Amino acid sequence: MSVVRPRTVPLTGRQQRGEVCGRWAAGPFRTGGKCMLVADFDGTITRQDSNALLVEVFGGQYNQEIERLYIAGQMGTREAMAKHFANLHLTEQQYIDFILREIEIDPGFPEFCRNAQKYGLPLAVVSGGYVNAIEAVFRREGLPLPAVHANRLVFTPQGIRNEFYHEEPDCAMDFGPCGNCKAEHVRRYKQEYGHVVFIGDGLTDRCGARWADTVFAKGRLAAYCEENDLPYTKFEDFAELNQLFFGRVSDEYSC
């Protein structure tokens, strides 16, 4: 893991090696207040992007054209997701079976959840994907379900319908309005907790990262932060985050 321009308080050499006080949770980044962890789901908590994999397996030429327009910036995220799923033909049980069979969780995430609970760090999952998949994966892993903010898929005899979490018609991002505005969730949690730590990897995570106090990023989100000079800490998986957040207790470090 490499540390890149931390946002709030520079990490010491000891912290960069992962020797971080477990009491960090009691006073994160010396804010003197509460802290909220906000994590993306697909590609962050999980190893695969469930939506991309679903479209790849069950989609056809029409879905390929949607994806081409989306990547080219000619179709927004919200519109692309609605059209993708309207063209997929599977039942709710087939969808859940696919998620449980194909979507793997980051091996370090269960321990991260336990540690967050142990040290009193509240966690929310904020996803541009679907609560259907999130709930199924958490149940499979035997993990307590945290606060979840995500869209929902509704399966009907006529097809699959998206129920989007947010209406955000004035979104100025180049990938268009999302069904679930991560920036809105981060802003709300900042008002409630004072300090928000955002963990993500993908396109729609840009919005959350721009408003968060502290950002841990990988994949496309890390590249975006680098290109746009947004302070962030690069990570590979939750095993590294466990060490960084909850590693060896050191009395020398005052949280």
ABEGO torsion letter per residue (X at the ends): XBBBGBAABBBBAAAAAGBBBAAAAABBGGAGBBBBBBBBABGAABABBAAAAAAAAABBAAAAAAAAAAAAGABBAAAAAAAAAAABBBBAAAAAAAAAAABBBBAAAAAAAAAAAAAGBBBBBBBABBAAAAAAAAAAAGBBBBBBBBBBBBBBAAEBBBBBABBBAABABAAEBBABBAAAAAAAAAAAAGBBBBBBABAAAAAAAAABABBBBBEAAAAAAAAAGBBBBBBABAAAAAAAAABBBBAABBX
